[in-house]
């Protein structure tokens, strides 16, 4: 696999505080890569720099081989890099369908002159965008709420809508920021299944920040661990869970015995033994 995101020695300093410090990592095209670490490790700051919300103090970020260091989020969007948020950013007073149809940029109907003098073109474009929205809702199995105001959706449905918005354009890579937060287990299973389908069927690349270790264990390979603003290690989740340095970073002390960072399923299995 080729590299889709390449972070080279990136640092972000706020005054005298180094939130990210000489961080280097790469995301392979077609992968679902997890990013974990204790609170304050610098994960979200790194995401913000990759997504164009923060400008690095130093270092370089490449997207599909092109230097995009410091480019704003809307330019990265046009280059195929999209991001979801821990708290969904829906247009609450618009329907699910309308939220999806808002995503594609440079629609002719946004131009007043085109709306007046090129009504046929505008109608054809709108019909195509609506058709795409219908396909997305069918893929995600949310057609039953297509006419519902987005603000009335549950937390899990809003996360599905956010995922759907990434499908309205040709995404190269999607950054998922704690997508499991506030989502019940049933809808979380739907979310995970859809991410897997987008990866396997449509070739989406995902870069995932997540505290839910069950979700990380199911979805992600490799898993990157950050601590103190830089990469500590990376590998398969089974290796990460038993890594003594990682356990120490999470729990703030020397590991004892056969300590591991457990998923819920691991703990349940041990309870049954």
MOGI-V664783 format. One record per residue. PHI is phi in degrees with one decimal (999 if undefined). PSI is psi as a letter, one per 20 degrees, with the letter a starting at -180 (NA if undefined). Layout:
BEGIN
phi | psi
PHI | PSI
PHI | PSI
END
This chain:
BEGIN
phi | psi
999 | q
-90.7 | r
-82.9 | p
-102.4 | h
-123.3 | p
-128.6 | o
-102.5 | o
-119.7 | o
56.3 | l
-82.1 | p
-126.7 | q
-129.7 | o
-114.6 | p
-110.7 | o
63.9 | c
-94.7 | j
-97.6 | p
-95.4 | o
-73.4 | h
-130.5 | p
-132.9 | o
51.5 | l
-86.6 | p
-130.9 | p
-160.5 | r
-139.4 | q
-115.9 | p
-86.4 | p
-59.4 | p
87.0 | j
-94.6 | r
-117.6 | o
-102.7 | p
-94.8 | q
-127.3 | o
-126.4 | r
160.1 | r
-65.7 | r
-56.6 | p
84.0 | j
-73.5 | i
104.9 | j
-62.2 | g
-67.7 | h
-61.7 | g
-61.9 | g
-57.1 | g
-61.5 | h
-72.9 | g
-63.2 | h
-84.6 | i
90.4 | j
-82.2 | h
-114.6 | q
-97.2 | p
-61.0 | q
-68.4 | h
-156.5 | r
100.7 | a
-141.6 | q
-125.1 | p
-114.5 | p
-118.7 | o
51.8 | l
87.3 | i
-104.5 | p
-70.7 | o
-120.1 | j
-55.7 | p
81.2 | i
-67.7 | q
-70.8 | r
-58.5 | h
-68.1 | h
-73.0 | h
-65.7 | h
-56.9 | g
-67.1 | h
-94.6 | j
99.5 | j
-106.0 | o
-123.8 | q
-137.4 | q
-104.9 | r
-121.8 | q
-58.6 | g
-103.8 | p
-60.3 | q
-113.1 | m
-84.8 | r
-86.9 | n
-65.4 | h
-98.1 | j
-117.0 | q
-71.9 | r
-58.5 | g
-59.9 | g
-64.8 | h
-59.8 | g
-68.1 | h
-70.8 | i
-75.1 | i
-70.1 | g
-59.6 | p
-85.0 | r
58.1 | l
-76.1 | p
-58.9 | h
-66.2 | i
-77.7 | i
-98.4 | p
-61.0 | h
-64.5 | g
-64.4 | h
-61.4 | h
-80.2 | g
-108.7 | i
-130.9 | l
-59.5 | h
-63.7 | g
-63.1 | g
-61.2 | g
-64.5 | g
-65.8 | g
-63.8 | g
-63.5 | h
-63.9 | h
-68.4 | g
-65.9 | h
-64.9 | h
-61.8 | g
-63.1 | g
-61.6 | g
-63.0 | g
-63.2 | g
-63.3 | g
-64.8 | h
-67.0 | g
-60.1 | g
-87.6 | i
60.2 | l
-124.3 | k
-63.1 | h
-69.1 | i
-116.6 | j
-63.1 | h
-100.8 | j
-83.0 | q
-62.9 | p
-60.9 | h
-66.0 | i
-90.0 | i
-73.8 | q
-71.7 | r
-58.6 | g
-67.0 | h
-65.6 | h
-65.1 | h
-67.9 | h
-62.7 | h
-62.9 | g
-59.9 | g
-63.7 | g
-62.1 | h
-65.1 | h
-68.7 | h
-83.8 | i
-80.7 | i
-131.3 | r
-85.6 | n
-79.8 | p
-83.8 | g
-150.4 | q
-120.7 | p
-94.5 | p
-108.0 | o
-104.6 | n
47.9 | l
-67.6 | i
-81.3 | i
-62.4 | p
74.2 | j
-112.0 | p
-71.1 | r
-61.0 | h
-63.8 | g
-70.1 | h
-63.5 | h
-61.2 | h
-63.6 | g
-59.5 | g
-62.9 | g
-61.5 | h
-69.9 | h
-62.7 | g
-61.7 | g
-66.7 | g
-61.8 | h
-71.9 | g
-78.9 | h
-92.4 | h
-114.0 | i
76.0 | j
-64.2 | q
-100.2 | p
-123.0 | q
-122.2 | o
-121.6 | o
-91.4 | p
-160.4 | q
-96.6 | i
-78.5 | o
-69.2 | h
-62.1 | g
-65.9 | g
-60.1 | g
-62.8 | h
-74.9 | h
-93.5 | g
-102.1 | p
-160.5 | o
-86.2 | r
-117.4 | p
-103.0 | p
-110.3 | p
-106.4 | q
-155.0 | p
54.0 | k
83.6 | j
-145.1 | r
-78.3 | p
-88.4 | g
-165.2 | r
-153.3 | q
163.0 | a
-70.2 | q
-59.7 | h
-62.4 | h
-69.4 | g
-62.3 | g
-63.9 | h
-106.2 | j
-75.8 | o
-63.1 | h
-65.6 | h
-67.4 | g
-60.0 | g
-64.5 | g
-64.4 | h
-72.7 | g
-103.5 | i
72.3 | k
-165.2 | r
-68.5 | p
-68.3 | q
-124.2 | q
60.3 | c
-105.7 | l
-61.8 | q
-140.2 | q
-86.2 | o
-90.6 | q
-83.8 | r
-60.0 | h
-68.4 | h
-63.6 | g
-62.3 | g
-64.1 | g
-63.3 | h
-68.6 | h
-62.8 | h
-80.8 | i
-83.4 | NA
END
